[in-house]
Amino acid sequence: MNPRHITTGRALFFFAVLVTLSPTATAQTYPTKAVRIILPYLGSTEFVGRWIATKLSAALGQQVIVDPHPGAGGKIGHDLHAKSAPDGYTLMLAAPPLVINPLLTDKSGRDPLRDITPIAVLGTIPYVLAVHPSVPVKNLGELVKLARGNPGKLSYGSGAPGSPSHLAGELLKSQSQANILLVPYKGATFALVGAMSGEVDIVISAASAVVNYVNDKRMRALAVLNTKPVDSLPGLPTAAEAGMPQLLVNNWFVLAAPKGTPPAIIERLNTEATKIMQATDTRRQMTTLGGDIMVSSPDQATAFLRDEYMRWGRVIREANIKAD
């Protein structure tokens, strides 16, 4: 056989191998088996997780199953995900505890992005600041004025130390430069009940949790702590419109993979997740939660998480908040 033919044949063989192992080929063959999405928390995160799993199953041509592992503020699910193989077959739906929990203990110092590769921000559920009807204010500006003029007289109810409702209250105090008394409850639901009964004056809660009580006049909503209004509470101004643009509090959902997952798989999942979240039926489902669609690239998702980590870190340090 002509040596030139042998050389050419070998070259073609190795070229074929390289093509097979290329990132594009990896994305085209993935997935070849079932994919699981770890859910470190329940509630709205579970709702969104089950929805995205069902839709991804159809998009990827393989079963995508949810794998709930709640407990310890999400740490159980976070740790399980971090130890999983970075092959695209174990994902996680993250929420604010991912970036908040490592900030709550002096011993941690752990970077929440160390063990994950963000795929996409899927959406947000904005929080709403509401007061008991007996509080003599009609908007956020009037509340701030009242609080500043009566230091320590107004109170806000929150869940456990370091919970979103607690951090939201501390952010309100920081941004308003007002002395507002913290009244902790066993959970955010109990804090909302406390506000409705008049035990506390103020509560900051997810829009989906407070909307019915606002509509039946048991609570008065003053502002949505978001960059845009919410459909479920038409006419309610944003905090920015009330002169407090930094008063932003959202529950968010970020799809993530373990660190080291091939970029081609991350891009494939981002593409499919973006299509799913922009679909009409998904938008309708998010509306039932009082939420908004918020799609992103992997790099944008990484920047989003980093910003949330830095922002809440400042609040936690300034208020000297510690975990129980």
SULDA-V473155 format. One record per residue. N is the residue number from 1. RES is the residue in three letters. SS is DSSP state (a for helix, b for strand, c for the rest). PHI is phi in degrees with one decimal (NA if undefined). Layout:
# SULDA-V473155
n	res	ss	phi
N	RES	SS	PHI
N	RES	SS	PHI
This chain:
# SULDA-V473155
n	res	ss	phi
1	MET	c	NA
2	ASN	c	-63.3
3	PRO	a	-56.2
4	ARG	a	-65.6
5	HIS	a	-66.5
6	ILE	a	-62.8
7	THR	a	-61.9
8	THR	a	-63.3
9	GLY	a	-63.1
10	ARG	a	-64.8
11	ALA	a	-60.9
12	LEU	a	-64.3
13	PHE	a	-62.6
14	PHE	a	-66.6
15	PHE	a	-62.4
16	ALA	a	-64.2
17	VAL	a	-64.0
18	LEU	a	-62.2
19	VAL	a	-62.8
20	THR	a	-62.7
21	LEU	a	-93.0
22	SER	c	-68.9
23	PRO	a	-56.3
24	THR	a	-62.3
25	ALA	a	-64.2
26	THR	a	-60.1
27	ALA	a	-66.1
28	GLN	a	-72.1
29	THR	a	-86.9
30	TYR	c	-77.1
31	PRO	c	-97.2
32	THR	c	-111.7
33	LYS	c	-153.9
34	ALA	c	-63.7
35	VAL	b	-113.9
36	ARG	b	-117.5
37	ILE	b	-117.8
38	ILE	b	-73.7
39	LEU	b	-112.6
40	PRO	c	-76.0
41	TYR	c	-142.9
42	LEU	c	-104.7
43	GLY	c	70.0
44	SER	a	-64.1
45	THR	a	-64.1
46	GLU	a	-66.1
47	PHE	a	-58.9
48	VAL	a	-66.4
49	GLY	a	-62.3
50	ARG	a	-68.9
51	TRP	a	-66.7
52	ILE	a	-66.1
53	ALA	a	-65.1
54	THR	a	-61.8
55	LYS	a	-70.9
56	LEU	a	-67.3
57	SER	a	-56.4
58	ALA	a	-69.0
59	ALA	a	-70.7
60	LEU	a	-92.9
61	GLY	c	76.0
62	GLN	c	-136.6
63	GLN	c	-66.8
64	VAL	b	-115.4
65	ILE	b	-111.9
66	VAL	b	-91.8
67	ASP	b	-132.5
68	PRO	b	-67.6
69	HIS	c	-139.8
70	PRO	c	-75.8
71	GLY	c	123.7
72	ALA	a	56.5
73	GLY	a	64.3
74	GLY	a	98.4
75	LYS	a	-61.8
76	ILE	a	-61.5
77	GLY	a	-67.1
78	HIS	a	-59.4
79	ASP	a	-66.3
80	LEU	a	-62.0
81	HIS	a	-64.8
82	ALA	a	-62.0
83	LYS	c	-88.5
84	SER	c	-78.9
85	ALA	c	-65.3
86	PRO	c	-83.0
87	ASP	c	-118.5
88	GLY	c	87.0
89	TYR	c	-101.7
90	THR	b	-131.6
91	LEU	b	-112.4
92	MET	b	-147.2
93	LEU	b	-102.2
94	ALA	b	-93.8
95	ALA	c	-141.2
96	PRO	c	-49.7
97	PRO	a	-56.4
98	LEU	a	-56.9
99	VAL	a	-95.9
100	ILE	a	-82.2
101	ASN	a	-56.5
102	PRO	a	-63.8
103	LEU	a	-88.0
104	LEU	c	-90.7
105	THR	c	-127.5
106	ASP	c	-64.5
107	LYS	c	-77.7
108	SER	c	-69.1
109	GLY	c	61.2
110	ARG	c	-82.9
111	ASP	c	-77.2
112	PRO	c	-65.2
113	LEU	c	-93.9
114	ARG	c	-63.6
115	ASP	c	-104.8
116	ILE	b	-130.8
117	THR	b	-119.6
118	PRO	b	-62.3
119	ILE	b	-99.6
120	ALA	b	-167.3
121	VAL	b	-81.8
122	LEU	b	-94.4
123	GLY	b	177.0
124	THR	b	-138.7
125	ILE	b	-121.6
126	PRO	b	-70.0
127	TYR	b	-94.9
128	VAL	b	-122.7
129	LEU	b	-93.7
130	ALA	b	-133.7
131	VAL	b	-129.7
132	HIS	c	-66.9
133	PRO	c	-56.4
134	SER	c	-76.8
135	VAL	c	-73.1
136	PRO	c	-80.8
137	VAL	c	-138.1
138	LYS	c	-119.1
139	ASN	c	-153.2
140	LEU	a	-66.6
141	GLY	a	-60.9
142	GLU	a	-66.7
143	LEU	a	-65.0
144	VAL	a	-60.9
145	LYS	a	-61.2
146	LEU	a	-65.1
147	ALA	a	-66.6
148	ARG	a	-66.5
149	GLY	a	-79.6
150	ASN	c	-135.2
151	PRO	c	-56.1
152	GLY	c	76.6
153	LYS	c	-88.1
154	LEU	c	-88.7
155	SER	b	-130.9
156	TYR	b	-128.1
157	GLY	b	-95.2
158	SER	b	-143.7
159	GLY	c	-81.4
160	ALA	c	-63.4
161	PRO	c	-54.6
162	GLY	c	87.6
163	SER	c	-71.8
164	PRO	a	-54.4
165	SER	a	-67.5
166	HIS	a	-68.2
167	LEU	a	-63.2
168	ALA	a	-62.6
169	GLY	a	-64.4
170	GLU	a	-68.6
171	LEU	a	-65.4
172	LEU	a	-60.2
173	LYS	a	-61.8
174	SER	a	-65.9
175	GLN	a	-71.5
176	SER	a	-90.7
177	GLN	c	55.1
178	ALA	c	-121.4
179	ASN	c	-90.0
180	ILE	c	-117.9
181	LEU	b	-77.6
182	LEU	b	-85.1
183	VAL	b	-121.9
184	PRO	b	-80.4
185	TYR	c	-121.5
186	LYS	c	-70.4
187	GLY	c	-166.5
188	ALA	a	-63.5
189	THR	a	-64.1
190	PHE	a	-66.1
191	ALA	a	-65.2
192	LEU	a	-65.4
193	VAL	a	-62.8
194	GLY	a	-62.0
195	ALA	a	-70.3
196	MET	a	-66.2
197	SER	a	-84.3
198	GLY	c	90.9
199	GLU	c	-64.5
200	VAL	c	-128.8
201	ASP	c	-88.2
202	ILE	b	-128.0
203	VAL	b	-144.0
204	ILE	b	-120.1
205	SER	b	-140.0
206	ALA	b	-58.9
207	ALA	a	-54.8
208	SER	a	-64.9
209	ALA	a	-83.7
210	VAL	a	-101.7
211	VAL	a	-58.6
212	ASN	a	-65.2
213	TYR	a	-73.4
214	VAL	a	-72.4
215	ASN	a	-65.9
216	ASP	c	-96.4
217	LYS	c	71.4
218	ARG	c	-81.5
219	MET	c	-138.3
220	ARG	b	-116.4
221	ALA	b	-80.4
222	LEU	b	-106.3
223	ALA	b	-165.3
224	VAL	b	-96.4
225	LEU	c	-89.3
226	ASN	c	-145.2
227	THR	c	-82.7
228	LYS	c	-145.6
229	PRO	c	-65.3
230	VAL	c	-111.8
231	ASP	a	-63.6
232	SER	a	-73.0
233	LEU	a	-130.1
234	PRO	c	-59.6
235	GLY	c	89.6
236	LEU	c	-75.9
237	PRO	c	-71.5
238	THR	b	-84.1
239	ALA	c	-62.2
240	ALA	c	-61.9
241	GLU	c	-65.3
242	ALA	c	-92.1
243	GLY	c	92.0
244	MET	c	-128.2
245	PRO	c	-66.1
246	GLN	c	-86.2
247	LEU	c	-84.9
248	LEU	c	-117.0
249	VAL	c	-140.6
250	ASN	b	-137.0
251	ASN	b	-87.7
252	TRP	b	-128.9
253	PHE	b	-130.7
254	VAL	b	-125.9
255	LEU	b	-82.4
256	ALA	b	-138.6
257	ALA	b	-123.7
258	PRO	b	-61.4
259	LYS	c	-58.5
260	GLY	c	97.3
261	THR	c	-62.9
262	PRO	c	-52.3
263	PRO	a	-55.5
264	ALA	a	-63.7
265	ILE	a	-70.5
266	ILE	a	-59.3
267	GLU	a	-65.6
268	ARG	a	-62.2
269	LEU	a	-66.6
270	ASN	a	-62.2
271	THR	a	-60.7
272	GLU	a	-68.8
273	ALA	a	-64.0
274	THR	a	-63.0
275	LYS	a	-61.2
276	ILE	a	-62.9
277	MET	a	-70.0
278	GLN	a	-87.3
279	ALA	c	-69.9
280	THR	a	-60.6
281	ASP	a	-68.6
282	THR	a	-68.2
283	ARG	a	-59.0
284	ARG	a	-65.6
285	GLN	a	-65.2
286	MET	a	-65.7
287	THR	a	-62.5
288	THR	a	-63.8
289	LEU	c	-90.0
290	GLY	c	76.1
291	GLY	b	-107.2
292	ASP	b	-124.0
293	ILE	b	-76.7
294	MET	c	-146.7
295	VAL	c	-83.4
296	SER	c	-159.5
297	SER	c	-82.1
298	PRO	a	-57.7
299	ASP	a	-64.6
300	GLN	a	-66.0
301	ALA	a	-64.8
302	THR	a	-62.5
303	ALA	a	-64.2
304	PHE	a	-61.3
305	LEU	a	-65.4
306	ARG	a	-62.7
307	ASP	a	-64.7
308	GLU	a	-63.4
309	TYR	a	-62.6
310	MET	a	-69.2
311	ARG	a	-65.2
312	TRP	a	-72.7
313	GLY	a	-60.7
314	ARG	a	-63.1
315	VAL	a	-63.2
316	ILE	a	-65.4
317	ARG	a	-67.8
318	GLU	a	-64.6
319	ALA	a	-91.2
320	ASN	c	52.2
321	ILE	c	-83.4
322	LYS	c	-123.4
323	ALA	c	-71.4
324	ASP	c	-63.3
